[in-house]
Amino acid sequence: VQLQASGGGLVQAGGSLRLSCVASGRTLSRYAIGWFRQAPGKERDFVAGMPFIGNRTNYADSVKGRFTVSRDNAKNTVYLQMSSLKPEDTAVYYCAATTGLSGLAAQGSYNYWGQGTQVTVSS
């Protein structure tokens, strides 16, 4: 499956953005989806993970209550809705996919990655 992330941009603190991850080549509903981010000079970190079975999406503590993952199977797209953005949310955001059932917070669990989209939050 090929993934294409988009929707990043520049936003003021407190604002919102919605990232999209569009899949091609395979039906995204058969994959668990993860969102990760990498800030300048830092390692890539887990943001959220949505299994393909059930609706128990996990979120990093730093984004819990502010970010929401949703899936539109008809469009083969997963979204990351980001609200109440903070300057520390500034990073390149990546979506990833796996057929695995567990370990969604670990980068090594994912077989497929999108190219990343830049999110910049100004103070």
ABEGO torsion letter per residue (X at the ends): XBBBBBGBEBBBBGBBBBBBBBBBGBBAAABBBBBBBBBBGBBBBBABBBBABEABBBBBAAABGABBBBBBAAAGBBBBBBBGBBAAABBBBBBBBBABABGAABAAABABBBAEBBBBBBX
